[in-house]
Amino acid sequence: MVIGGALTQIDWRWTFFLPVAIAAGTLAAAVRHVPHDSPRTAATASTPRAPSR
């Protein structure tokens, strides 16, 4: 809230730009750090897995 008030002192348009910049940075970090799933074949997709303990 304080940051939003400070941004309105600079220019009110920054209050709309800042969440876009944060979302873009979050998306870029997620693409880089979240591992990809391995492709599943029809045989492994239909085979139930044993419960892990």
C-alpha positions in Angstrom: 0.0 0.0 0.0 2.8 2.4 0.8 4.6 1.4 -2.4 1.4 2.1 -4.4 1.1 5.6 -2.7 4.7 6.3 -3.6 4.1 5.3 -7.2 1.1 7.6 -7.5 3.5 10.4 -6.5 5.7 9.6 -9.5 2.9 8.9 -12.0 -0.4 7.0 -11.5 0.3 4.8 -14.5 3.1 3.1 -12.7 0.5 1.5 -10.3 -0.8 -0.4 -13.3 2.6 -1.3 -14.8 4.2 -2.7 -11.6 1.9 -5.8 -11.4 2.6 -6.6 -15.0 6.4 -6.4 -14.4 6.1 -8.6 -11.3 3.9 -11.2 -13.2 6.4 -11.2 -16.1 9.3 -11.9 -13.7 7.4 -14.6 -12.0 6.5 -16.3 -15.3 10.1 -16.1 -16.4 11.3 -17.6 -13.1 8.7 -20.4 -13.3 9.7 -21.3 -16.8 13.3 -21.5 -15.8 13.0 -23.3 -12.5 10.0 -25.6 -12.7 11.0 -29.0 -14.1 9.2 -30.4 -17.2 7.1 -33.5 -16.9 8.4 -36.5 -18.7 6.1 -37.7 -21.5 3.9 -40.6 -20.5 3.1 -43.4 -22.9 -0.3 -45.1 -23.2 1.2 -48.2 -21.4 2.5 -46.3 -18.4 -0.5 -44.0 -18.2 -3.0 -46.9 -17.8 -0.8 -48.9 -15.3 -1.6 -48.0 -11.7 1.3 -47.2 -9.5 1.9 -48.9 -6.1 1.4 -46.5 -3.2 4.6 -45.2 -1.7 5.3 -45.4 1.9 
